[in-house]
């Protein structure tokens, strides 16, 4: 088995150590949001690493898993492949020790681990983990739950990498359907349309896909410019994430506008908030 995907035998029941305490997860996540809203990834990483060590010292395995899930995403966003893969191994191990393979929290760990693999060009390793997450989410979550939309979006990206375009198209349509019903799903729809543009180019080539790409980008821009969207740190993150996609297709004015919008929000948040 590959060293980056060690999954213990779920049939082996391990006696878990007695926890000596619990880390304050709600406060940890609240402060993490504070750092991310200011685009301060260095502080966010220090914060999560500190609490992961605390959870480990306390034998708080659920707390350690929750923090590890956040670290997977943070290391991925920062492009730190080695640390991200180490967090994947840690997270999968904790999930199995806690016997969460069929639970929603386990599915979230599968999803986060798969997205790390996909981000570092390991789509074939990501796909089975996405499938595990998909089976659990679809069995346990309502159709309008945004977690389903996020899963479909990310799994479709892996399918595009593997040239399974029809499967990717189906999942993108499902993602749009979920996010159209989900509270505050507008911004995630924009991400899906940009992903669909990339999929069309991958399948058809730039020239053949030009018309449909422009349609997708137009719709994504409309969604991001919805005046009812909260101008908060999450919106800044979405703008920052989407901007390069517009630039790639020559929509440089939109790339600049979104980048500047994100910068304004981050600067406002840094100036107007204090540490929790």
Order of alpha helices (4+ residues) and beta strands (2+ residues): alpha-alpha-alpha-alpha-alpha-alpha-alpha-alpha-alpha-alpha-alpha-alpha
